[in-house]
Amino acid sequence: MTAPATRDLGEIAVAFARVLRGAGLDVPASCTITYAEALAATGVDDRDTTYWVGRTTLVRRQEDVEPYDRAFAVFWEDRRSGSAPEPPPPATVTLAVDDGPDDAEQPDSASDSDEPTLEMRFSRVEVLRHKDFAEYSTDELAEAQALMARLRLVGSPRRALRLEASAARTARPDLRRTVRASMRSAGEPMRRHWRAPTVRPRRLVLILDVSGSMEPYARALVRFVHAAVAGRQKVEAFALGTRLTRLTRELSARDPDLQRFNDDWGQRGTARGATVVILSDGWDRGDPELLAEQMARLHRVAHRVVWVNPLKVSPGYAPLARGMAAALPHVDEFVEGHSVEALEHLARVIARP
């Protein structure tokens, strides 16, 4: 069979790329150009060569191989029949939003038309999970709070001093239970009992920066802190702005900096052995040496210090602010905090042993 002209191969490449896009593949224009150039170099006389040329240049994800195989069989079967396939007719694209289970009952808006229709659906919840908090509307903040309430925010496990019954023979012998049980067999210790330390979640301390530079994110993060504290006994929350305020019970404030937290709450046990989470952009205007000193002091008493910075997601971000640069050497985890998805990742970091 005589190979098509280069111009025809270019048109075929464009048509096949359109078919793949209709099958759900992401095929950029640059890949289509590369595909056309490869077809011009190899021709289309050999089926396997044509298959692998497209597979190499147009498929970028493993999950796209199966739809590519189906599209290739249909498209190139028509191509082998002796005439180039007709480009697919233009399709009507409609967008639908999945807000809940009632969406399944929505009427088909394209049912009265014979034109091919491609319906693209997206979940509002999924959009909110990835959307930056700074771009939220008031209604979206309320929806996001419901998502945050579902987060399982539990501190990492730790061994407690209290002992409980255990079946493991490597645990400590429980002499009292062993002797008590021996009374049932005429004083013969027929069965030995053991006990081992219990495992409890570590206390979680949240310190939220509500200063002016955090204003775009403070509204959402306050809701996150509220969701973390509500109904949980092992979570303490503080707001750090012009004054330090304990949000867990009632306001108590006299000093604006981290030193007050260390003096009043760090040494007395709230932060000792706890996972301390600081939600701040790191734009501290005070003395960076003092901040570094207090961060080092906090790091010594806490089990782990996690810093959540909403600006970390910004392209090209570097912790160059004086406050952030001073604190970072005393931070165990430095994570993003700009979206619900980022807070879900934070929950996993907090639960990590």
Backbone torsions as a table, in degrees:
resi	resn	phi	psi	omega
1	MET	NA	134.9	179.6
2	THR	-72.3	133.0	-178.6
3	ALA	-69.1	143.1	178.0
4	PRO	-64.1	160.5	176.6
5	ALA	-67.8	161.2	-178.0
6	THR	-58.4	-39.4	179.9
7	ARG	-63.0	-40.2	178.9
8	ASP	-64.2	-39.8	179.3
9	LEU	-63.3	-37.2	176.1
10	GLY	-62.3	-42.8	179.1
11	GLU	-66.9	-37.5	177.9
12	ILE	-65.7	-41.1	178.7
13	ALA	-60.6	-42.6	178.8
14	VAL	-64.6	-41.9	-179.2
15	ALA	-64.9	-41.8	-179.4
16	PHE	-67.3	-37.2	177.0
17	ALA	-62.2	-38.6	178.2
18	ARG	-65.3	-37.7	177.8
19	VAL	-64.1	-42.0	179.9
20	LEU	-64.8	-39.2	177.5
21	ARG	-62.9	-38.8	177.0
22	GLY	-64.7	-24.9	178.1
23	ALA	-85.4	-2.0	176.1
24	GLY	105.3	1.5	179.5
25	LEU	-82.7	147.8	175.0
26	ASP	-92.9	104.3	-176.3
27	VAL	-118.9	98.6	178.3
28	PRO	-67.0	161.7	178.9
29	ALA	-62.0	-34.7	179.8
30	SER	-62.7	-37.3	177.5
31	CYS	-68.7	-36.3	178.1
32	THR	-63.9	-41.7	178.3
33	ILE	-62.7	-44.8	178.3
34	THR	-62.2	-39.0	178.8
35	TYR	-63.7	-44.0	178.7
36	ALA	-62.8	-41.9	178.5
37	GLU	-64.6	-37.9	179.1
38	ALA	-67.9	-39.4	176.9
39	LEU	-63.2	-39.7	178.9
40	ALA	-63.8	-31.2	-178.9
41	ALA	-81.9	-32.8	-174.5
42	THR	-103.8	-21.2	-174.5
43	GLY	75.9	-177.9	-178.0
44	VAL	-126.6	22.4	-178.5
45	ASP	-75.8	-30.7	-178.2
46	ASP	-103.2	123.8	-174.6
47	ARG	-63.8	-46.0	-177.5
48	ASP	-64.2	-40.6	178.9
49	THR	-63.3	-43.2	179.2
50	THR	-62.9	-39.1	179.6
51	TYR	-62.2	-49.1	-174.6
52	TRP	-73.5	-27.1	174.2
53	VAL	-61.5	-45.5	178.4
54	GLY	-70.2	-41.1	-179.6
55	ARG	-61.2	-37.5	-177.1
56	THR	-75.5	-36.8	-173.1
57	THR	-96.5	-22.0	-172.2
58	LEU	-111.5	-19.7	-177.1
59	VAL	-102.8	123.1	-177.0
60	ARG	-117.6	-8.6	-179.7
61	ARG	-131.3	147.0	-177.9
62	GLN	-62.5	-36.5	-178.0
63	GLU	-70.3	-10.7	178.9
64	ASP	-89.5	-4.3	-176.4
65	VAL	-65.7	-44.8	-176.9
66	GLU	-63.7	-49.8	177.1
67	PRO	-63.6	-30.0	176.3
68	TYR	-64.8	-42.9	179.6
69	ASP	-60.8	-41.9	179.6
70	ARG	-65.3	-45.6	-179.6
71	ALA	-64.3	-38.0	-179.7
72	PHE	-64.1	-43.4	-178.7
73	ALA	-61.6	-44.7	-178.7
74	VAL	-69.9	-47.5	-175.1
75	PHE	-66.4	-49.4	-174.5
76	TRP	-81.5	-16.1	170.8
77	GLU	-67.1	-42.8	173.9
78	ASP	-64.0	-37.3	-179.1
79	ARG	-64.2	-38.7	-178.1
80	ARG	-73.0	-15.4	-179.7
81	SER	-69.5	-9.8	174.1
82	GLY	117.4	-8.9	179.1
83	SER	-136.1	144.8	179.6
84	ALA	-65.8	139.3	-179.0
85	PRO	-66.5	146.2	177.4
86	GLU	-72.5	137.8	175.9
87	PRO	-58.5	141.9	-179.7
88	PRO	-61.6	144.3	-179.8
89	PRO	-66.1	154.8	179.2
90	PRO	-60.4	137.2	-177.6
91	ALA	-106.1	147.6	175.0
92	THR	-85.6	123.2	-177.8
93	VAL	-101.5	126.5	176.9
94	THR	-121.2	147.2	179.2
95	LEU	-110.8	137.1	178.3
96	ALA	-132.5	143.9	-178.8
97	VAL	-108.2	127.1	176.6
98	ASP	-89.8	102.9	179.4
99	ASP	-99.4	-14.4	-177.8
100	GLY	174.0	-172.7	-177.1
101	PRO	-67.0	-19.3	-178.3
102	ASP	-71.8	-12.0	-177.5
103	ASP	-66.6	-23.8	-179.6
104	ALA	-65.7	-18.5	-177.7
105	GLU	-97.1	5.4	-179.4
106	GLN	-69.4	139.5	179.9
107	PRO	-68.6	152.4	178.8
108	ASP	-79.5	109.7	-175.0
109	SER	-69.3	-18.8	-176.9
110	ALA	-103.3	11.4	-175.1
111	SER	-69.2	-23.5	-178.0
112	ASP	-89.2	1.8	-176.9
113	SER	-116.3	143.3	178.2
114	ASP	-86.7	-8.1	-179.9
115	GLU	-71.0	142.2	176.5
116	PRO	-61.8	138.1	-176.5
117	THR	-126.0	132.0	175.4
118	LEU	-110.7	114.1	-179.1
119	GLU	-99.3	122.9	179.1
120	MET	-108.3	124.3	-177.4
121	ARG	-114.7	143.7	175.2
122	PHE	-140.3	151.7	-177.5
123	SER	-92.3	130.6	178.0
124	ARG	-64.2	-36.2	178.7
125	VAL	-63.7	-42.1	-179.6
126	GLU	-65.7	-37.1	177.2
127	VAL	-63.1	-43.5	-179.8
128	LEU	-64.6	-34.4	-179.1
129	ARG	-60.9	-34.1	-175.6
130	HIS	-99.1	-11.5	-174.9
131	LYS	-74.8	142.1	179.5
132	ASP	-68.8	134.6	-179.0
133	PHE	-57.4	-31.8	-178.1
134	ALA	-64.5	-18.5	-178.0
135	GLU	-102.1	6.8	-177.1
136	TYR	-73.8	144.7	168.2
137	SER	-90.6	175.0	-179.3
138	THR	-62.9	-42.3	179.2
139	ASP	-65.3	-38.3	179.8
140	GLU	-67.6	-32.5	176.5
141	LEU	-62.6	-40.6	178.7
142	ALA	-65.2	-40.2	177.9
143	GLU	-66.9	-40.3	-179.9
144	ALA	-64.8	-33.6	178.9
145	GLN	-62.7	-35.9	176.8
146	ALA	-65.4	-36.4	177.2
147	LEU	-67.8	-40.2	-179.9
148	MET	-66.3	-32.0	-179.6
149	ALA	-65.2	-20.0	179.7
150	ARG	-84.6	-11.1	-178.5
151	LEU	-65.5	137.0	177.5
152	ARG	-94.9	93.2	-175.5
153	LEU	-97.5	98.6	-177.3
154	VAL	-130.8	134.4	178.1
155	GLY	-66.5	160.8	180.0
156	SER	-63.9	151.5	-177.3
157	PRO	-72.0	149.2	175.6
158	ARG	-142.5	154.1	177.6
159	ARG	-80.0	129.7	179.6
160	ALA	-96.5	165.7	178.9
161	LEU	-74.8	-26.8	-177.8
162	ARG	-70.4	139.3	-178.7
163	LEU	-104.7	152.2	176.8
164	GLU	-140.2	164.2	-178.8
165	ALA	-60.5	142.9	-177.7
166	SER	-142.6	148.6	177.5
167	ALA	-93.4	-8.6	-177.6
168	ALA	-75.3	127.3	-179.3
169	ARG	-74.9	-9.3	177.3
170	THR	-85.3	-4.6	179.6
171	ALA	-79.2	-178.4	-179.4
172	ARG	-76.6	142.1	176.0
173	PRO	-65.7	137.0	176.6
174	ASP	-101.3	90.7	-174.0
175	LEU	-65.5	-38.8	-177.5
176	ARG	-61.8	-48.0	-179.6
177	ARG	-69.3	-34.2	179.5
178	THR	-64.4	-44.9	179.4
179	VAL	-66.2	-41.5	-179.9
180	ARG	-62.5	-39.6	-179.9
181	ALA	-70.9	-28.5	-179.1
182	SER	-68.5	-19.8	178.9
183	MET	-63.9	-22.5	-179.1
184	ARG	-81.3	-10.9	-179.1
185	SER	-127.3	45.2	176.3
186	ALA	57.8	36.5	176.2
187	GLY	82.8	1.4	178.4
188	GLU	-86.9	123.3	179.5
189	PRO	-75.5	81.3	-177.6
190	MET	-69.6	-27.6	-177.5
191	ARG	-137.9	129.4	178.0
192	ARG	-91.4	145.1	179.4
193	HIS	-114.7	154.0	-175.9
194	TRP	-132.4	160.9	174.5
195	ARG	-145.4	150.7	-176.0
196	ALA	-140.3	157.9	178.6
197	PRO	-61.7	143.1	176.3
198	THR	-76.8	161.9	177.8
199	VAL	-114.6	125.6	-179.3
200	ARG	-129.7	154.2	176.8
201	PRO	-72.4	143.9	177.5
202	ARG	-68.3	153.1	175.0
203	ARG	-65.5	142.3	-179.9
204	LEU	-113.4	127.1	-179.9
205	VAL	-118.0	123.4	178.9
206	LEU	-109.4	126.4	177.5
207	ILE	-119.4	111.6	-174.9
208	LEU	-103.3	124.6	175.6
209	ASP	-81.1	118.5	-179.5
210	VAL	-115.4	28.4	178.3
211	SER	-73.1	174.2	-173.6
212	GLY	-59.5	-37.3	-177.6
213	SER	-69.2	-18.1	-179.4
214	MET	-94.7	3.3	-174.6
215	GLU	-53.1	-42.5	-179.3
216	PRO	-62.3	-22.6	-175.8
217	TYR	-112.3	-15.8	-174.2
218	ALA	-62.6	-37.3	-178.0
219	ARG	-59.5	-43.4	-179.6
220	ALA	-75.0	-40.3	-177.0
221	LEU	-70.5	-29.5	173.2
222	VAL	-61.5	-39.9	177.1
223	ARG	-66.1	-36.3	176.3
224	PHE	-64.0	-44.1	179.2
225	VAL	-63.4	-40.5	178.4
226	HIS	-61.8	-43.9	179.3
227	ALA	-65.4	-32.2	-179.8
228	ALA	-71.8	-36.4	-175.5
229	VAL	-82.4	-36.4	-172.4
230	ALA	-58.4	121.3	175.4
231	GLY	75.6	10.7	-179.0
232	ARG	-122.0	134.7	-176.8
233	GLN	-93.2	-14.8	-175.7
234	LYS	-103.5	22.8	-179.5
235	VAL	-124.1	127.6	174.4
236	GLU	-116.4	139.8	-177.2
237	ALA	-129.1	140.1	179.3
238	PHE	-136.0	146.8	173.0
239	ALA	-108.6	133.3	-177.1
240	LEU	-120.2	107.5	178.8
241	GLY	-142.5	-117.0	173.5
242	THR	-74.0	-13.3	176.7
243	ARG	-154.6	158.6	176.7
244	LEU	-88.7	124.2	-177.3
245	THR	-125.3	126.5	174.2
246	ARG	-81.8	116.3	-176.1
247	LEU	-89.9	-11.3	-174.9
248	THR	-63.8	-42.0	-179.7
249	ARG	-121.7	-70.6	-175.6
250	GLU	-144.9	166.4	-177.0
251	LEU	-69.6	139.7	171.8
252	SER	-151.1	115.3	-171.6
253	ALA	-152.1	133.3	172.6
254	ARG	-147.4	-16.5	-173.6
255	ASP	-135.5	141.2	-171.1
256	PRO	-87.8	2.2	-169.0
257	ASP	-126.2	179.0	-178.0
258	LEU	-67.8	-22.9	179.8
259	GLN	-61.7	-38.5	179.1
260	ARG	-62.3	-40.2	178.4
261	PHE	-62.9	-43.3	178.8
262	ASN	-63.1	-41.7	-177.7
263	ASP	-67.9	-45.3	-172.1
264	ASP	-88.6	-32.1	-170.6
265	TRP	-123.9	-27.3	-176.1
266	GLY	-67.3	-52.6	-175.4
267	GLN	-76.1	-22.6	-174.7
268	ARG	-84.3	-0.4	172.2
269	GLY	119.3	-18.4	-178.5
270	THR	-62.5	-44.2	-179.4
271	ALA	-94.6	-15.1	-176.2
272	ARG	-66.4	120.2	-179.8
273	GLY	73.6	7.0	-177.3
274	ALA	-96.7	165.8	168.8
275	THR	-92.2	115.7	-176.7
276	VAL	-102.3	124.0	-179.0
277	VAL	-113.2	120.8	178.2
278	ILE	-107.7	120.7	180.0
279	LEU	-104.6	101.3	-173.5
280	SER	-160.0	153.1	176.1
281	ASP	-86.0	-4.8	175.8
282	GLY	79.7	10.0	179.5
283	TRP	-85.5	71.7	-179.5
284	ASP	-90.5	130.4	-178.0
285	ARG	-95.4	-1.6	-179.2
286	GLY	-83.4	-163.8	-178.7
287	ASP	-74.2	116.8	-178.6
288	PRO	-64.1	-29.6	178.5
289	GLU	-66.6	-38.3	177.4
290	LEU	-66.1	-41.1	178.4
291	LEU	-63.0	-43.5	178.8
292	ALA	-61.6	-39.4	178.7
293	GLU	-62.7	-43.9	-178.2
294	GLN	-72.4	-34.0	176.3
295	MET	-65.8	-40.2	176.6
296	ALA	-63.3	-38.5	178.8
297	ARG	-65.6	-42.3	178.2
298	LEU	-66.4	-40.5	-178.1
299	HIS	-63.9	-29.6	-179.5
300	ARG	-70.1	-34.0	-176.7
301	VAL	-94.6	-24.2	-177.6
302	ALA	-84.5	154.5	174.3
303	HIS	-70.4	-42.2	-179.4
304	ARG	-157.2	143.7	177.9
305	VAL	-115.2	123.6	179.7
306	VAL	-114.9	126.9	178.4
307	TRP	-107.6	124.7	-179.6
308	VAL	-108.8	114.4	-176.8
309	ASN	-118.5	113.4	179.7
310	PRO	-63.0	-22.0	-177.6
311	LEU	-83.8	-8.2	-176.4
312	LYS	-62.7	-25.6	-178.3
313	VAL	-75.4	-15.9	-176.9
314	SER	-60.8	136.9	178.7
315	PRO	-58.9	132.8	179.1
316	GLY	74.2	14.1	-178.1
317	TYR	-64.9	140.0	172.8
318	ALA	-140.6	139.0	-178.1
319	PRO	-73.1	70.2	-176.3
320	LEU	-95.4	-15.9	177.0
321	ALA	-59.9	143.1	-173.6
322	ARG	-58.0	-42.8	-179.2
323	GLY	-65.2	-45.2	-178.9
324	MET	-66.0	-42.0	179.7
325	ALA	-64.3	-35.0	-180.0
326	ALA	-73.4	-33.3	-175.5
327	ALA	-83.9	-30.7	-170.0
328	LEU	-56.9	-38.7	179.3
329	PRO	-62.0	-16.5	-177.8
330	HIS	-109.2	19.8	-178.6
331	VAL	-112.2	133.8	179.6
332	ASP	-85.3	-35.6	179.7
333	GLU	-134.2	133.1	179.1
334	PHE	-122.5	107.3	-170.6
335	VAL	-127.4	168.9	178.2
336	GLU	-81.8	162.5	179.1
337	GLY	-153.9	37.2	-173.3
338	HIS	-97.9	-7.6	-173.9
339	SER	-151.3	170.0	177.0
340	VAL	-63.5	-39.4	178.2
341	GLU	-60.0	-40.5	178.3
342	ALA	-65.1	-36.6	178.6
343	LEU	-71.0	-30.6	173.8
344	GLU	-64.0	-40.7	175.6
345	HIS	-64.5	-38.3	177.9
346	LEU	-60.4	-41.7	179.3
347	ALA	-59.7	-38.2	178.0
348	ARG	-69.0	-36.9	178.0
349	VAL	-64.5	-42.0	-178.8
350	ILE	-64.0	-38.6	-177.6
351	ALA	-77.6	-9.9	-177.1
352	ARG	-67.9	133.2	-179.8
353	PRO	-63.0	NA	NA
